[in-house]
Amino acid sequence: MEQILVFCRPGFETEAGREMTDSASERGIFGYFEPLKDQGLVRFYPAAPETADDVMARLPLEELVFVRDWIVVLGQFRLPETDRVGAVIEGIRGLGRGFPGCARLEVRLPENNADGDLGNFARKWVSPLSRGLRGAGLLKADQNAPAPARLEVFLPDFKSAVVGFSLADNRARYVGGIPRLRLPASAPSRSALKLEEAWKVFLPPEQELDYLGGGKKAADLGAAPGGWTWQLVRQGMMVTAVDNGPMNPELMASGQVEHVEADGYGWRPRRGIDWMVCDIVDQPRKTAKLAVTWLGDGLCRYTVFNLKLPMKKRYDEWLICRDILVDGLKEAGIGFRLKARHLYHDREEITCFIERTG
């Protein structure tokens, strides 16, 4: 049966599945989903005559929020205790289904995998499996050759493998949608990783300097103790940190930060600045309206903010906030680019990026 294996944060399988069915149906593709509870996995089955390839061709991953990454499933094979490479090769040969040419292989594990032995095996298995697949003509001889797809092997355990492919122009920039970031000891809080991840996910890598460089001005609403302010300072920005709480002393010693003791929702700059960022824990609709005000009034050009979603209606609340953002910005008569994603370093929140384009 045609299917797509969807990767999301464990515990958000229903949100990712609903988003898949809604987004696909908007494009005339119908189907249903099967959540794998607390595994960060969803199986999406398009209704005939549509295929998984049709979904991939018509539904851009970058427009989804709770779906981090996905692969078209070719088949699931049992793995014997010996000659696992041969089992995969024979399984692919017996598919009776073609797939795009692949030059590289990725072996994936569940995000919440706690089996260290499985992790060690996966890392060591990549090389012999790649050699075997190339020898069988299932991977291009030159792993650096241009290819429309990448062969994917997902290992839920030692006994089985899900084999599929991901398209080069419609998959996550980082495998599983998870950039591997390290928190420097100088960072005031772990929240610093969320803003760094947001930039890596939302900004075109070849244009990062245009968005972040050049001594820009920024405001961090709800800044204390300064995790996001620290990231802005690292980019050379002059930052107004707005919070009634105390800021990290070492960060204040940088000379790039002005601390304003005020409510982040009520403070406004005297003139427009480049960036507004906000990680305040409050009602998500309130934060969405705040972003509309800042952009609509020309107070910033770019913004990154978090929406803290309620436990029982996370997907529904996002749809309401999305309408607030889109309708509010259209009413303000400005051009904009909106992106949102449930980032790896997010928990019960999602992160939004909006660029004012006109």
N, C-alpha and C positions, 0 to 999 in steps of 0.2 A: 504494500500500500504506500502511495506517495506520501512523504512526510518531510517536515523541516524540524530539526532539533534546535530549540531556542534556549539560549543561556540568559539567566537573569540572577538577581541576588536571591539566595535561599530564603524562602518565606514569602517571596513576591511572585510565585508562579501564577496565581490567579490573575493578578494585575497584568503580567506579561501576556498571558493567554487571551484575556479580554481585549487588550490592545491589538494583538495580532488579528483577531477575528474582526474587530471594528475597522482597523486600517485596511485590511484586505477587502472587506465588503464595500468600502468606499470606492474601491477600484474595480468593483464588479467581480471579485474573487470571493467565493464562499467556502467555508470549511468549519471545522470544530477543533477544539484543543483538549489535550489531556495533561493536566499538571502532575508533575512528579513531586509530591509534597515535601517541602523543606530540602530539596536537592538542587534548587536553582536551575531546574530543567523543565521544559514544556515541549510536548510533541504537538505540532500543528499539522492537521490533515486537510489538505484542500479537497473540496468536493469535485468529483469527476464532471467534465473532462479536463479540468484544470490540473496542472502538475506543479510540483514543488519548484521546478524551473520557471514556470509562469509567475509564481509569487515573487521569486527573486528578481525577475526581470522587471516587475511593475511596482514593487514596494521598496522604496529606499530605506535602508537601515537607519540612516541619519535622521529620519523623521520620527523614529520611535523613541520612547522615553524609558520604559521599563525593560525593553529587550536590549541586552548588551551586545549580543553576537548571535550568529546562527549558522547552521550548515544544512545543505541538502543531504538527506540520508540516502545512501545507496543500499545499505543492508546491515544487518547485525549478525555476527558470526560467533560461534563457540570457539574458544581457544583451548587447545589441548595443553597438557603440561610440557610437551616437547614439540618443537617445530611450529611455534606460533606464527613465525614469518610465513611458512608455507600455507598455514590455514588461512591467513589473510589473502595471500595471492590466489589461492584456489577459490576463495569466496568471491573475490572481485571478478575473476574469470567466469564464474558461474552466474553472474548477475543477469545476463541477457539485457543489459541496459547500458547505453553509452553515457559518457560524461566528458566534460571539457578536458583538454590536455593540461596536465599538471607537471610542474618542474620541481616542486618542493613538497615536503611532508610535514605535518604538524601532529604531534601526539598530545592529546588533551586529557586532563583529569577533572573529576568533579571539583568545584570550587571549595567545598567543605570536606574534601578528602582528608582523613586522619590516619590513613595507612601509609606509614613511612616507607614500607617495603614496596608498595605499589608505585610510589613516587620515584624511588630509586630505580625500579625496573623500567618505568616509562622513559626516564632520561637515558638509560643505557640501551634501550630497545630501538631508539630513533635511528641510530647508525646502521645496524644490521637490517632493519626493516626497510630503510631507504635503499640500501644496496640490493636487497632482494627484489624490491619493486622495480628498480631500474633494470636489473637483469631480466625481469619478466616483461619489460616493455610497457609497464604501467606508469612509470615516471619518465620524464625526459632525461636523456643522458647528461645534459648540462643543467645542473640545478640552478644556475644563474640565468638561464634562458628565459625570455619573456613568456609568460603563460597567463591565460585568462582565469585560471583557478588554482587552488592549492588542495592537495589531497589531505583529508582530515581523518584521524583515527581517535575516537573517544573511548577511554578505558574506564568503565564504571567499576570494574574489579579485574581479578586475574583470569576469570573464566570466559569473558565475552568482550567483543570489540564492536563498536558502532563505526562503520566506515562511511564517509561522505565526502563532500567537497564544499569549499567556500569560494565565491567569486571575488576576484581581485578588486573589482570596482564596486562591491556591495557587501563589505564585511567590516568588522571593527578594525581600527588602526592597530590596536593591541589585541593579542589573542585573548578571547573571552571577554573583551572589553575591559581588561585589567592592566593598566600601566603599573609597572613595578617601580615604586618611588621609595626613597629613603628619607626619613626625617632627620635633618641635621640637629645636633645637640643644641644649637643656638636658637632653634625655633621655640617661641613661647608656648605653643600648644600644638596638638596633633591636627587641629582644624586647618593648619597651614597646608596640609596635603590636599585638602579638598579644592582649594583655589588653584594649586599647581595642576591637579588633574583636570580641572575645568578648562584651563588654558590649553592643555595638551589635547583635549577632546574637541573643543569648540573652535580653536584658532587654526587656520591653515599653517602648517609647519614652516612653509617657505615665507610666510608673512608675519611671523611672530614679532619681529623687530618693529614692524610698522604699528602693531597694536600696543606693544609694551615698552618700546625704547624711546629715546629722545627726551628724557626728563619730563615726563608727563605728570599731571596733577591728578590726585585721586582722593576720594573720601571713603572711609571704612565705617559703616554704620553698625553700632553694636560691637565695637572693636575689641574691647578688653577680653583677655590680656594682650592680644595683639597678633594672633596667628596669621590672619589675612593681611594685616598691616605690614608684618614682617616680609611677606611675599612681595608686596608692592614696593617696599624699600629696597629689596634685593634687585628689583628691576630699575632702580635709580629714580623712582617717583618721589615727589613731595606729597605727603599724606596728611590729611586731616582725620584724626581718629576720634570718632564721636561715641562716647559712652560715659555713663556716670560712674563706672567702676574703674579701678586702677589699671594702668598700663604697665607692661614689662619695663623695668628701669633701663636695662641695656638697650632696648629698642628706642626708648626716648633719648638716649645718649647719642644716637646716630646723627642728630641734627636735622633729620628729614621728616620728623613727625611733630605735628601740633595736636595736642590733646584738648578736645573741647568736651567739657562735662555737660552733656545734654542728652535728651531722648533722641535716639536715632531716627525715629519716625517723624519728629517735629523739626529737626534741624535742616536748614537749607544753606547752600553757599551763596555768597554775594554775586558771583558770576559763574558762568558755565565752566565745568572742568572736563577732564577726559574720562575718568573712570569713577563709577560708584559701585561699591561692593557691599553686600549686606548678608550677615549670617545670624540674624536675630531670631530667637525662638518665640514665635507668636503666631497668630492666626494667618494661614497662608494667603487668604484673600486680601488681608490688610497689606501684606508685603507685595502682592501683585499690583494693588492700586498704587502703592508707593512707587514702584518701578515705572508705572504709566505716568505718574506725575513728574518724576525726574526727567524722563525722556521727552514727554510731551511739552514740558516747559523749557526744554533746551538746557537743562542743568548738567547733563552728562551726555557723552557720545556712546559709551559702552557701559554695560552693567552686568555683573554676575551676582546672583542672589539665590538663597535657598528657600524652598517652600516646605515647611514642616507639615507633613500630611497626617490626618487622623488615622488611627489604626484600622478602623472598620470600613472606611470608605476612601481608601487612598487613591484609587483610579478615578472615582467619580469626582473627588475634590480637585484632582489635577485638571480634569475636563472643565470644571467651573473656572479655575484660575486661568486656564488657557484662554477661555472666552473673555475673561476680564482683560487680559493682556492684549489679545488681538483686537477686540472691539474698541478698547480704550485708545490704543495707538492709532487705529484707523480713524477714530473720531477726532483725534488730535491732528490728523492730516499729515502725518509724517511717514516716510518710508522706513522700514525696519527689517531686520533679520532676526528671527527668534529660534533658539535651539534649547532643548531641555533634555536632561538625561539623569537616570538614577545611577550616579557614579559609584565606583567601587568603594570609595571612602565615605560615601553617604550611608546613612542608616535609615531612619524613618522619613528622610527628606529627599527631595530631588533638587537638582541644581539647574538654574536657567541662565542663559546668556542672551542678551539682546544688544544688537548694534543698530544705532540710528544711521540710516542710509540716505536720508533726505528730509 
